[in-house]
Amino acid sequence: MSRLRHVAAAAAYRPAVVYALVGVIGAGAFLWPFWVHTDTLAADAHSADAPLVAALVGALAVTVVALEVRRGTMQGATVALLGVLCASAAVLRLFDLPGGGNGMFFLVVLAGAAFGARFGLLLGLGAMSVSAVLTGGIGPWLPFQMLVLSGIGAGAGAVGSVTSRLPAGAEVAALAAYAWCCGFAYGALMNLWFWPLQIDGGALSFDPALSGGALVSRYWSFYVATSLAWDAAGALANALLIALTGRPVMRSLRRFAHRLAPVVEMEPAAPHAIAPA
């Protein structure tokens, strides 16, 4: 019996390990230019490693879905719904909101809050990859967009686990505030996929000789000068969209979530005892 418990525990931990690997690969992809920077590092260095990062993250996403289905924590209906939401979010990216936002972030935040952090992470990865095909936005920046949006979806799941106990209006307000913050976080993180590769001696460029505090200060100046106004407009648009439509959308998503909730984690069946002769 202890062996069966050990097998069941291993099956439960495998998906968590894969999710952690996605985080480790994502952090490494963003941070390695800070760690191993040299004077000869090319500005297009991510053109070489971005396909590898995208392939690894995509393979891990497929693996974790297979593991979740095998455990019983995801059903065929859940996988189908994930696919539909990925496609829907990708289509919403085609429609720009006033100020530069788009409906993709709105749907990822609300669906992540309704279905949980793991679902939100997978939705962020899938939605961004599908949208890149629809918009022709395939390039070395794509895996970084996938990783950041998956983090936003996972974070929405964590927020949703708390806001689900609140009244509907308060929950929508909290999710709108989260989406507003994510508008800035997305822009700030996405700048990091190229900023440490640009060394031109300018006052706002990356300088590996700077200390940590000075480097953060320089990046903040770069962000304010290049992205803050755009991100502020997009963040406001995302927050207003959730504030205006969040209640009916969350009601529908939570209805689906409740229908899919009674999931039994499959454990290896105990061997049949052999009756004594």
LOBA-200977 format. One record per atom (N, C-alpha, C): residue number from 0; residue in one letter; atom name; x negated, y negated, z negated. Coordinates in steps of 0.001 Angstrom, whole numbers, plus 500000, padded with zeros to 6 digits. Layout:
# LOBA-200977
NUM  a  CA  X  Y  Z
...
END
This chain:
# LOBA-200977
0  m  N  499170  501206  500000
0  m  CA  500000  500000  500000
0  m  C  499134  498741  500000
1  s  N  498011  498780  499279
1  s  CA  497117  497631  499252
1  s  C  496541  497365  500637
2  r  N  496318  498425  501389
2  r  CA  495797  498244  502747
2  r  C  496821  497525  503623
3  l  N  498100  497874  503452
3  l  CA  499154  497213  504219
3  l  C  499238  495732  503861
4  r  N  499093  495428  502565
4  r  CA  499107  494028  502151
4  r  C  497920  493280  502756
5  h  N  496773  493959  502809
5  h  CA  495584  493332  503387
5  h  C  495804  493043  504868
6  v  N  496399  493990  505583
6  v  CA  496670  493786  507011
6  v  C  497657  492646  507209
7  a  N  498702  492604  506373
7  a  CA  499698  491530  506483
7  a  C  499077  490172  506185
8  a  N  498204  490122  505169
8  a  CA  497543  488860  504831
8  a  C  496641  488400  505969
9  a  N  495931  489341  506590
9  a  CA  495066  488994  507722
9  a  C  495886  488447  508875
10  a  N  497054  489061  509131
10  a  CA  497926  488570  510205
10  a  C  498434  487169  509905
11  a  N  498655  486870  508625
11  a  CA  499140  485538  508250
11  a  C  498051  484481  508382
12  y  N  496800  484849  508128
12  y  CA  495722  483868  508149
12  y  C  495164  483623  509554
13  r  N  495343  484556  510472
13  r  CA  494759  484379  511811
13  r  C  495239  483112  512502
14  p  N  496558  482833  512537
14  p  CA  496978  481571  513169
14  p  C  496371  480344  512499
15  a  N  496271  480359  511163
15  a  CA  495690  479218  510461
15  a  C  494242  478998  510889
16  v  N  493512  480089  511103
16  v  CA  492126  479973  511552
16  v  C  492065  479346  512941
17  v  N  492998  479740  513814
17  v  CA  493006  479187  515168
17  v  C  493349  477698  515140
18  y  N  494346  477324  514322
18  y  CA  494665  475899  514188
18  y  C  493448  475118  513682
19  a  N  492738  475696  512721
19  a  CA  491549  475024  512197
19  a  C  490479  474878  513278
20  l  N  490348  475888  514133
20  l  CA  489374  475808  515224
20  l  C  489711  474674  516187
21  v  N  491001  474469  516443
21  v  CA  491407  473351  517295
21  v  C  490928  472037  516679
22  g  N  491104  471899  515359
22  g  CA  490651  470685  514680
22  g  C  489148  470518  514727
23  v  N  488424  471607  514529
23  v  CA  486956  471541  514539
23  v  C  486447  471169  515928
24  i  N  487004  471807  516961
24  i  CA  486584  471502  518326
24  i  C  486915  470051  518676
25  g  N  488093  469609  518244
25  g  CA  488471  468230  518515
25  g  C  487544  467234  517849
26  a  N  487253  467468  516573
26  a  CA  486351  466560  515869
26  a  C  484961  466564  516507
27  g  N  484485  467750  516866
27  g  CA  483171  467839  517495
27  g  C  483114  467123  518834
28  a  N  484206  467245  519625
28  a  CA  484233  466602  520940
28  a  C  484145  465087  520813
29  f  N  484806  464532  519806
29  f  CA  484766  463085  519608
29  f  C  483447  462616  518997
30  l  N  482883  463402  518106
30  l  CA  481784  462906  517280
30  l  C  480390  463242  517784
31  w  N  480251  464227  518687
31  w  CA  478887  464618  519038
31  w  C  478062  463478  519642
32  p  N  478662  462540  520400
32  p  CA  477805  461446  520895
32  p  C  477208  460585  519783
33  f  N  477880  460537  518615
33  f  CA  477324  459800  517479
33  f  C  476161  460557  516850
34  w  N  476231  461898  516905
34  w  CA  475223  462709  516227
34  w  C  473962  462911  517054
35  v  N  474118  463103  518349
35  v  CA  472969  463498  519177
35  v  C  472656  462438  520222
36  h  N  473013  461203  519922
36  h  CA  472820  460151  520921
36  h  C  471342  459912  521193
37  t  N  471031  459771  522485
37  t  CA  469682  459413  522922
37  t  C  469779  458260  523910
38  d  N  468656  457672  524191
38  d  CA  468641  456543  525119
38  d  C  469006  456957  526536
39  t  N  468899  458244  526822
39  t  CA  469177  458719  528175
39  t  C  470575  459304  528322
40  l  N  471383  459237  527280
40  l  CA  472730  459785  527357
40  l  C  473551  459000  528369
41  a  N  474067  459687  529368
41  a  CA  474783  459015  530453
41  a  C  476169  458588  530006
42  a  N  476666  457514  530615
42  a  CA  477989  457009  530275
42  a  C  479083  457983  530691
43  d  N  478776  458876  531634
43  d  CA  479774  459845  532080
43  d  C  479502  461233  531508
44  a  N  478873  461282  530323
44  a  CA  478496  462575  529746
44  a  C  479705  463462  529506
45  h  N  480851  462875  529171
45  h  CA  482035  463687  528908
45  h  C  482565  464356  530168
46  s  N  482138  463925  531336
46  s  CA  482559  464596  532559
46  s  C  482070  466036  532586
47  a  N  480975  466293  531883
47  a  CA  480428  467652  531846
47  a  C  481099  468511  530791
48  d  N  481372  467938  529602
48  d  CA  481903  468773  528532
48  d  C  483427  468755  528434
49  a  N  484093  467774  529050
49  a  CA  485552  467691  528947
49  a  C  486256  468929  529497
50  p  N  485855  469488  530662
50  p  CA  486524  470711  531121
50  p  C  486391  471869  530139
51  l  N  485230  471969  529493
51  l  CA  485035  473032  528510
51  l  C  485937  472827  527308
52  v  N  486035  471585  526820
52  v  CA  486906  471296  525682
52  v  C  488352  471605  526026
53  a  N  488794  471181  527224
53  a  CA  490169  471440  527641
53  a  C  490436  472940  527729
54  a  N  489481  473695  528283
54  a  CA  489663  475139  528412
54  a  C  489731  475812  527046
55  l  N  488861  475421  526134
55  l  CA  488861  476005  524796
55  l  C  490157  475708  524048
56  v  N  490581  474439  524087
56  v  CA  491804  474062  523375
56  v  C  493010  474748  523992
57  g  N  493070  474823  525318
57  g  CA  494179  475512  525974
57  g  C  494226  476985  525619
58  a  N  493058  477633  525613
58  a  CA  493008  479053  525257
58  a  C  493431  479272  523811
59  l  N  493021  478396  522922
59  l  CA  493417  478520  521518
59  l  C  494914  478308  521346
60  a  N  495493  477386  522120
60  a  CA  496935  477161  522031
60  a  C  497706  478398  522463
61  v  N  497297  479021  523552
61  v  CA  497954  480254  524002
61  v  C  497776  481355  522967
62  t  N  496584  481444  522407
62  t  CA  496310  482472  521400
62  t  C  497187  482302  520173
63  v  N  497322  481076  519702
63  v  CA  498087  480869  518476
63  v  C  499570  481119  518707
64  v  N  500078  480803  519896
64  v  CA  501474  481125  520193
64  v  C  501683  482639  520174
65  a  N  500749  483377  520775
65  a  CA  500854  484834  520768
65  a  C  500810  485390  519346
66  l  N  499939  484830  518507
66  l  CA  499852  485294  517118
66  l  C  501115  484964  516339
67  e  N  501678  483772  516570
67  e  CA  502904  483393  515867
67  e  C  504065  484286  516279
68  v  N  504145  484619  517553
68  v  CA  505209  485517  518021
68  v  C  505020  486905  517425
69  r  N  503792  487357  517377
69  r  CA  503532  488683  516817
69  r  C  503886  488760  515343
70  r  N  503610  487665  514622
70  r  CA  503969  487618  513187
70  r  C  505472  487529  512986
71  g  N  506166  486990  513967
71  g  CA  507589  486750  513815
71  g  C  507917  485350  513365
72  t  N  506907  484479  513215
72  t  CA  507158  483098  512815
72  t  C  507576  482225  513990
73  m  N  507442  482749  515209
73  m  CA  508012  482119  516388
73  m  C  508776  483170  517165
74  q  N  509938  482782  517671
74  q  CA  510750  483678  518478
74  q  C  510656  483259  519939
75  g  N  511250  484102  520792
75  g  CA  511296  483744  522199
75  g  C  512027  482432  522407
76  a  N  513096  482212  521638
76  a  CA  513845  480962  521751
76  a  C  512993  479772  521335
77  t  N  512139  479965  520322
77  t  CA  511267  478880  519874
77  t  C  510252  478518  520948
78  v  N  509677  479534  521578
78  v  CA  508707  479281  522652
78  v  C  509390  478583  523825
79  a  N  510617  479029  524153
79  a  CA  511348  478390  525241
79  a  C  511648  476927  524921
80  l  N  512059  476669  523680
80  l  CA  512339  475296  523276
80  l  C  511076  474450  523319
81  l  N  509948  475025  522905
81  l  CA  508678  474306  522971
81  l  C  508372  473911  524412
82  g  N  508588  474830  525350
82  g  CA  508349  474522  526756
82  g  C  509253  473418  527271
83  v  N  510528  473478  526881
83  v  CA  511482  472450  527323
83  v  C  511082  471083  526776
84  l  N  510700  471030  525507
84  l  CA  510316  469747  524912
84  l  C  509012  469224  525502
85  c  N  508086  470116  525829
85  c  CA  506849  469676  526490
85  c  C  507170  469015  527826
86  a  N  508039  469671  528602
86  a  CA  508410  469109  529898
86  a  C  509174  467804  529737
87  s  N  510075  467752  528747
87  s  CA  510858  466531  528531
87  s  C  509964  465365  528129
88  a  N  509032  465629  527214
88  a  CA  508117  464565  526784
88  a  C  507241  464098  527941
89  a  N  506831  465042  528794
89  a  CA  506014  464670  529948
89  a  C  506787  463770  530906
90  v  N  508060  464084  531116
90  v  CA  508884  463245  531991
90  v  C  509083  461865  531375
91  l  N  509276  461809  530062
91  l  CA  509476  460515  529400
91  l  C  508258  459610  529535
92  r  N  507099  460197  529722
92  r  CA  505899  459371  529892
92  r  C  505947  458553  531178
93  l  N  506768  458983  532133
93  l  CA  506870  458266  533403
93  l  C  507577  456931  533253
94  f  N  508314  456758  532141
94  f  CA  509103  455539  531949
94  f  C  508433  454660  530888
95  d  N  507917  453543  531329
95  d  CA  507240  452623  530416
95  d  C  508256  451806  529630
96  l  N  508007  451671  528342
96  l  CA  508822  450810  527492
96  l  C  508227  449405  527486
97  p  N  509017  448407  527126
97  p  CA  508468  447045  527031
97  p  C  507278  447010  526069
98  g  N  506214  446404  526523
98  g  CA  505033  446296  525674
98  g  C  504025  447398  525870
99  g  N  504345  448410  526708
99  g  CA  503362  449439  526992
99  g  C  503596  450773  526325
100  g  N  504647  450911  525519
100  g  CA  504937  452212  524927
100  g  C  505613  453129  525936
101  n  N  505815  454372  525536
101  n  CA  506585  455289  526372
101  n  C  507256  456320  525494
102  g  N  508270  456975  526056
102  g  CA  509092  457882  525275
102  g  C  508404  459148  524829
103  m  N  507223  459445  525373
103  m  CA  506534  460671  524974
103  m  C  506241  460672  523475
104  f  N  505727  459580  522954
104  f  CA  505380  459520  521538
104  f  C  506631  459632  520670
105  f  N  507690  459007  521110
105  f  CA  508966  459060  520390
105  f  C  509430  460506  520217
106  l  N  509379  461293  521293
106  l  CA  509867  462666  521217
106  l  C  508925  463555  520424
107  v  N  507623  463380  520589
107  v  CA  506665  464199  519844
107  v  C  506799  463954  518347
108  v  N  506978  462703  517944
108  v  CA  507117  462388  516522
108  v  C  508396  463012  515959
109  l  N  509514  462833  516642
109  l  CA  510778  463351  516115
109  l  C  510813  464880  516129
110  a  N  510332  465492  517194
110  a  CA  510333  466961  517250
110  a  C  509354  467541  516241
111  g  N  508205  466908  516066
111  g  CA  507272  467381  515053
111  g  C  507876  467314  513671
112  a  N  508593  466220  513383
112  a  CA  509232  466067  512075
112  a  C  510319  467110  511868
113  a  N  511028  467465  512931
113  a  CA  512130  468415  512812
113  a  C  511657  469857  512709
114  f  N  510606  470210  513451
114  f  CA  510211  471618  513557
114  f  C  508938  471971  512789
115  g  N  508220  470982  512293
115  g  CA  507057  471287  511479
115  g  C  505740  470961  512154
116  a  N  504683  470997  511353
116  a  CA  503367  470560  511804
116  a  C  502801  471455  512905
117  r  N  502963  472771  512767
117  r  CA  502401  473668  513783
117  r  C  503083  473466  515124
118  f  N  504409  473340  515098
118  f  CA  505154  473087  516324
118  f  C  504751  471742  516915
119  g  N  504610  470721  516071
119  g  CA  504221  469407  516553
119  g  C  502851  469403  517199
120  l  N  501913  470153  516625
120  l  CA  500580  470244  517211
120  l  C  500637  470851  518606
121  l  N  501355  471964  518741
121  l  CA  501470  472622  520044
121  l  C  502221  471749  521039
122  l  N  503229  471032  520562
122  l  CA  503981  470143  521441
122  l  C  503095  469017  521965
123  g  N  502263  468449  521105
123  g  CA  501365  467390  521558
123  g  C  500397  467873  522623
124  l  N  499831  469049  522407
124  l  CA  498906  469606  523400
124  l  C  499616  469856  524729
125  g  N  500773  470520  524653
125  g  CA  501469  470881  525877
125  g  C  502038  469688  526615
126  a  N  502627  468747  525883
126  a  CA  503252  467591  526523
126  a  C  502220  466750  527262
127  m  N  501067  466514  526664
127  m  CA  500061  465689  527318
127  m  C  499475  466386  528542
128  s  N  499280  467698  528464
128  s  CA  498726  468411  529613
128  s  C  499711  468427  530779
129  v  N  501007  468625  530496
129  v  CA  502005  468618  531566
129  v  C  502145  467219  532155
130  s  N  502130  466203  531295
130  s  CA  502280  464835  531788
130  s  C  501107  464439  532681
131  a  N  499919  464966  532389
131  a  CA  498762  464643  533222
131  a  C  498955  465173  534641
132  v  N  499590  466340  534746
132  v  CA  499872  466891  536072
132  v  C  500896  466025  536797
133  l  N  501931  465576  536071
133  l  CA  502985  464771  536694
133  l  C  502497  463399  537124
134  t  N  501622  462805  536328
134  t  CA  501172  461440  536605
134  t  C  499855  461379  537367
135  g  N  499220  462533  537574
135  g  CA  497915  462524  538226
135  g  C  496819  462003  537325
136  g  N  497058  462043  536024
136  g  CA  496079  461511  535080
136  g  C  495114  462553  534570
137  i  N  494599  463377  535466
137  i  CA  493655  464427  535070
137  i  C  492239  463884  535218
138  g  N  491509  463881  534135
138  g  CA  490147  463371  534142
138  g  C  489461  463737  532845
139  p  N  488259  463264  532627
139  p  CA  487521  463624  531403
139  p  C  488176  463127  530132
140  w  N  489119  462200  530247
140  w  CA  489825  461685  529079
140  w  C  490954  462604  528620
141  l  N  491405  463522  529493
141  l  CA  492594  464321  529208
141  l  C  492487  465158  527931
142  p  N  491418  465952  527723
142  p  CA  491383  466745  526491
142  p  C  491415  465893  525234
143  f  N  490895  464682  525299
143  f  CA  490923  463789  524136
143  f  C  492340  463269  523902
144  q  N  493052  462969  524973
144  q  CA  494455  462597  524833
144  q  C  495261  463747  524233
145  m  N  494998  464967  524684
145  m  CA  495695  466137  524159
145  m  C  495439  466292  522662
146  l  N  494193  466149  522267
146  l  CA  493826  466344  520867
146  l  C  494452  465282  519970
147  v  N  494414  464014  520420
147  v  CA  494970  462945  519589
147  v  C  496486  463100  519470
148  l  N  497167  463400  520582
148  l  CA  498616  463553  520510
148  l  C  499000  464780  519690
149  s  N  498195  465838  519751
149  s  CA  498489  467006  518916
149  s  C  498349  466657  517441
150  g  N  497376  465822  517106
150  g  CA  497253  465367  515721
150  g  C  498441  464539  515283
151  i  N  498964  463693  516193
151  i  CA  500146  462898  515873
151  i  C  501348  463817  515644
152  g  N  501494  464843  516476
152  g  CA  502596  465787  516292
152  g  C  502489  466564  514995
153  a  N  501267  467005  514660
153  a  CA  501072  467723  513402
153  a  C  501333  466810  512210
154  g  N  500865  465558  512297
154  g  CA  501128  464613  511224
154  g  C  502609  464336  511050
155  a  N  503344  464277  512169
155  a  CA  504792  464082  512086
155  a  C  505460  465248  511364
156  g  N  504936  466452  511574
156  g  CA  505480  467600  510853
156  g  C  505276  467477  509358
157  a  N  504093  467004  508959
157  a  CA  503830  466791  507533
157  a  C  504741  465709  506959
158  v  N  504931  464631  507719
158  v  CA  505834  463569  507265
158  v  C  507263  464090  507186
159  g  N  507674  464875  508176
159  g  CA  509030  465407  508197
159  g  C  509336  466342  507047
160  s  N  508319  467051  506556
160  s  CA  508554  467935  505413
160  s  C  508927  467148  504163
161  v  N  508541  465872  504115
161  v  CA  508891  464998  502994
161  v  C  510187  464248  503269
162  t  N  510317  463704  504484
162  t  CA  511488  462886  504806
162  t  C  512767  463699  504942
163  s  N  512650  465015  505115
163  s  CA  513858  465842  505243
163  s  C  514714  465780  503987
164  r  N  514127  465377  502860
164  r  CA  514876  465276  501607
164  r  C  515542  463906  501451
165  l  N  515244  462981  502355
165  l  CA  515778  461632  502259
165  l  C  517107  461509  502996
166  p  N  517895  460484  502696
166  p  CA  519070  460193  503514
166  p  C  518652  459927  504961
167  a  N  519583  460143  505892
167  a  CA  519250  460051  507315
167  a  C  518651  458699  507675
168  g  N  519232  457626  507179
168  g  CA  518710  456304  507502
168  g  C  517304  456086  506991
169  a  N  517030  456537  505770
169  a  CA  515694  456383  505201
169  a  C  514682  457237  505956
170  e  N  515102  458424  506384
170  e  CA  514192  459275  507134
170  e  C  513816  458631  508467
171  v  N  514783  458100  509164
171  v  CA  514510  457454  510441
171  v  C  513582  456251  510242
172  a  N  513801  455479  509176
172  a  CA  512929  454340  508901
172  a  C  511497  454799  508637
173  a  N  511341  455896  507888
173  a  CA  509999  456413  507605
173  a  C  509326  456911  508884
174  l  N  510083  457589  509738
174  l  CA  509508  458090  510990
174  l  C  509183  456944  511941
175  a  N  509991  455895  511933
175  a  CA  509686  454722  512753
175  a  C  508393  454063  512274
176  a  N  508212  453992  510963
176  a  CA  506973  453431  510425
176  a  C  505777  454302  510798
177  y  N  505961  455615  510738
177  y  CA  504883  456523  511134
177  y  C  504534  456330  512605
178  a  N  505552  456231  513468
178  a  CA  505304  456023  514895
178  a  C  504593  454701  515145
179  w  N  504938  453677  514365
179  w  CA  504272  452379  514500
179  w  C  502783  452514  514173
180  c  N  502477  453199  513101
180  c  CA  501069  453415  512729
180  c  C  500342  454229  513792
181  c  N  501039  455225  514355
181  c  CA  500412  456091  515360
181  c  C  500077  455328  516629
182  g  N  500846  454272  516932
182  g  CA  500525  453469  518103
182  g  C  499129  452880  518010
183  f  N  498745  452429  516825
183  f  CA  497393  451893  516623
183  f  C  496357  453021  516547
184  a  N  496714  454106  515847
184  a  CA  495761  455207  515680
184  a  C  495403  455839  517020
185  y  N  496407  455996  517882
185  y  CA  496143  456605  519188
185  y  C  495146  455763  519981
186  g  N  495395  454448  520033
186  g  CA  494484  453593  520780
186  g  C  493095  453548  520183
187  a  N  493010  453474  518855
187  a  CA  491704  453396  518200
187  a  C  490899  454671  518407
188  l  N  491565  455817  518330
188  l  CA  490854  457081  518514
188  l  C  490476  457306  519974
189  m  N  491361  456930  520883
189  m  CA  491057  457157  522290
189  m  C  489874  456309  522766
190  n  N  489682  455143  522171
190  n  CA  488501  454349  522536
190  n  C  487203  455085  522223
191  l  N  487258  455978  521239
191  l  CA  486039  456657  520818
191  l  C  485576  457720  521809
192  w  N  486408  458059  522786
192  w  CA  485953  459072  523748
192  w  C  484905  458480  524703
193  f  N  484881  457129  524829
193  f  CA  483904  456532  525740
193  f  C  482993  455505  525067
194  w  N  483431  454892  523949
194  w  CA  482655  453791  523376
194  w  C  481230  454179  522993
195  p  N  480975  455312  522327
195  p  CA  479593  455621  521949
195  p  C  478696  455985  523128
196  l  N  479285  456094  524326
196  l  CA  478479  456401  525502
196  l  C  478061  455146  526254
197  q  N  478547  454005  525819
197  q  CA  478245  452759  526510
197  q  C  477223  451943  525711
198  i  N  476013  451915  526206
198  i  CA  474953  451129  525566
198  i  C  474452  450127  526601
199  d  N  474974  448925  526533
199  d  CA  474564  447905  527499
199  d  C  473939  446697  526828
200  g  N  473725  446801  525505
200  g  CA  473106  445691  524797
200  g  C  474048  444567  524456
201  g  N  475337  444725  524781
201  g  CA  476297  443679  524476
201  g  C  476618  443618  522994
202  a  N  477282  442525  522616
202  a  CA  477575  442310  521204
202  a  C  478598  443305  520669
203  l  N  479382  443942  521565
203  l  CA  480421  444873  521129
203  l  C  480116  446315  521507
204  s  N  478970  446563  522086
204  s  CA  478652  447919  522529
204  s  C  478094  448757  521383
205  f  N  478078  450050  521597
205  f  CA  477557  450978  520594
205  f  C  476040  450827  520492
206  d  N  475560  450873  519258
206  d  CA  474120  450793  519011
206  d  C  473766  451848  517969
207  p  N  473086  452931  518385
207  p  CA  472773  454004  517433
207  p  C  471846  453574  516305
208  a  N  471214  452424  516424
208  a  CA  470298  451969  515376
208  a  C  471028  451315  514219
209  l  N  472316  450995  514380
209  l  CA  473059  450327  513322
209  l  C  473389  451291  512189
210  s  N  473535  450746  510989
210  s  CA  473988  451558  509856
210  s  C  475467  451861  510000
211  g  N  475957  452752  509158
211  g  CA  477350  453150  509256
211  g  C  478317  451997  509118
212  g  N  478110  451162  508106
212  g  CA  479005  450031  507888
212  g  C  478968  449045  509036
213  a  N  477775  448762  509549
213  a  CA  477640  447831  510668
213  a  C  478266  448399  511929
214  l  N  478172  449712  512085
214  l  CA  478760  450356  513262
214  l  C  480283  450279  513217
215  v  N  480851  450498  512038
215  v  CA  482308  450383  511888
215  v  C  482751  448948  512166
216  s  N  482008  447981  511656
216  s  CA  482345  446580  511879
216  s  C  482284  446228  513359
217  r  N  481268  446750  514057
217  r  CA  481156  446459  515486
217  r  C  482287  447114  516261
218  y  N  482638  448340  515875
218  y  CA  483743  448994  516591
218  y  C  485055  448258  516342
219  w  N  485268  447773  515133
219  w  CA  486477  447016  514843
219  w  C  486546  445765  515724
220  s  N  485437  445102  515890
220  s  CA  485409  443925  516760
220  s  C  485726  444313  518200
221  f  N  485175  445443  518635
221  f  CA  485460  445934  519988
221  f  C  486942  446262  520135
222  y  N  487520  446919  519128
222  y  CA  488926  447312  519199
222  y  C  489835  446083  519227
223  v  N  489556  445115  518381
223  v  CA  490374  443898  518342
223  v  C  490311  443171  519680
224  a  N  489127  443122  520282
224  a  CA  488957  442381  521524
224  a  C  489580  443081  522725
225  t  N  489637  444406  522700
225  t  CA  490041  445131  523905
225  t  C  491393  445826  523811
226  s  N  491830  446225  522613
226  s  CA  492977  447124  522534
226  s  C  494068  446706  521560
227  l  N  493765  445896  520587
227  l  CA  494705  445660  519498
227  l  C  496044  445103  519976
228  a  N  496017  444107  520851
228  a  CA  497268  443492  521299
228  a  C  498120  444495  522067
229  w  N  497489  445272  522944
229  w  CA  498217  446276  523722
229  w  C  498805  447343  522812
230  d  N  498004  447816  521862
230  d  CA  498485  448857  520952
230  d  C  499606  448338  520055
231  a  N  499511  447071  519646
231  a  CA  500552  446495  518792
231  a  C  501894  446464  519523
232  a  N  501866  446095  520794
232  a  CA  503105  446069  521577
232  a  C  503667  447478  521751
233  g  N  502800  448442  522076
233  g  CA  503265  449818  522229
233  g  C  503780  450404  520935
234  a  N  503099  450109  519822
234  a  CA  503532  450617  518521
234  a  C  504908  450076  518162
235  l  N  505136  448799  518437
235  l  CA  506439  448203  518148
235  l  C  507534  448829  519003
236  a  N  507234  449064  520278
236  a  CA  508223  449685  521163
236  a  C  508579  451092  520689
237  n  N  507577  451870  520284
237  n  CA  507840  453222  519791
237  n  C  508681  453198  518524
238  a  N  508343  452291  517603
238  a  CA  509083  452207  516346
238  a  C  510528  451795  516579
239  l  N  510749  450829  517470
239  l  CA  512117  450390  517751
239  l  C  512928  451497  518416
240  l  N  512307  452262  519301
240  l  CA  513017  453359  519962
240  l  C  513473  454400  518948
241  i  N  512610  454726  517991
241  i  CA  512992  455689  516958
241  i  C  514055  455095  516047
242  a  N  513916  453820  515703
242  a  CA  514902  453183  514833
242  a  C  516284  453165  515475
243  l  N  516349  452992  516805
243  l  CA  517627  452887  517495
243  l  C  518254  454241  517815
244  t  N  517435  455236  518105
244  t  CA  517968  456528  518565
244  t  C  517610  457692  517645
245  g  N  516817  457427  516616
245  g  CA  516295  458515  515794
245  g  C  517356  459340  515101
246  r  N  518415  458699  514615
246  r  CA  519406  459447  513845
246  r  C  520106  460517  514669
247  p  N  520697  460207  515852
247  p  CA  521337  461275  516624
247  p  C  520344  462301  517161
248  v  N  519146  461848  517544
248  v  CA  518157  462795  518066
248  v  C  517703  463749  516972
249  m  N  517423  463229  515783
249  m  CA  517011  464091  514681
249  m  C  518127  465053  514283
250  r  N  519363  464590  514358
250  r  CA  520477  465467  514031
250  r  C  520518  466664  514987
251  s  N  520322  466405  516264
251  s  CA  520326  467486  517253
251  s  C  519120  468409  517073
252  l  N  517940  467820  516864
252  l  CA  516741  468636  516699
252  l  C  516815  469486  515435
253  r  N  517315  468914  514355
253  r  CA  517411  469668  513113
253  r  C  518433  470802  513249
254  r  N  519470  470584  514071
254  r  CA  520436  471653  514295
254  r  C  519761  472851  514945
255  f  N  518915  472584  515945
255  f  CA  518156  473669  516570
255  f  C  517179  474279  515567
256  a  N  516540  473444  514768
256  a  CA  515569  473954  513793
256  a  C  516231  474885  512793
257  h  N  517431  474561  512347
257  h  CA  518127  475410  511388
257  h  C  518530  476737  512018
258  r  N  518873  476705  513304
258  r  CA  519235  477951  513968
258  r  C  518034  478876  514137
259  l  N  516866  478274  514286
259  l  CA  515657  479076  514470
259  l  C  514958  479387  513157
260  a  N  515453  478802  512058
260  a  CA  514756  478928  510780
260  a  C  514723  480337  510212
261  p  N  515799  481139  510269
261  p  CA  515751  482448  509620
261  p  C  514836  483411  510350
262  v  N  513545  483202  510174
262  v  CA  512551  484035  510826
262  v  C  511895  484928  509792
263  v  N  511779  486186  510106
263  v  CA  511164  487154  509202
263  v  C  509757  487441  509692
264  e  N  508790  487280  508818
264  e  CA  507422  487617  509182
264  e  C  507276  489134  509199
265  m  N  506859  489639  510347
265  m  CA  506761  491084  510513
265  m  C  505513  491605  509805
266  e  N  505687  492656  509060
266  e  CA  504566  493317  508402
266  e  C  504489  494745  508902
267  p  N  503318  495342  508888
267  p  CA  503200  496722  509318
267  p  C  504100  497625  508506
268  a  N  504777  498490  509184
268  a  CA  505687  499403  508489
268  a  C  504899  500422  507666
269  a  N  505438  500735  506501
269  a  CA  504770  501710  505642
269  a  C  504895  503079  506247
270  p  N  503878  503902  506189
270  p  CA  503961  505257  506742
270  p  C  505001  506081  505969
271  h  N  505730  506919  506696
271  h  CA  506734  507752  506073
271  h  C  506092  508794  505164
272  a  N  506623  508891  503990
272  a  CA  506097  509898  503069
272  a  C  506491  511296  503534
273  i  N  505605  512222  503388
273  i  CA  505877  513607  503793
273  i  C  506439  514353  502593
274  a  N  507654  514802  502767
274  a  CA  508333  515502  501641
274  a  C  507605  516806  501354
275  p  N  507465  517133  500066
275  p  CA  506802  518408  499720
275  p  C  507609  519597  500185
276  a  N  506948  520611  500606
276  a  CA  507636  521792  501112
276  a  C  508319  522537  499959
END
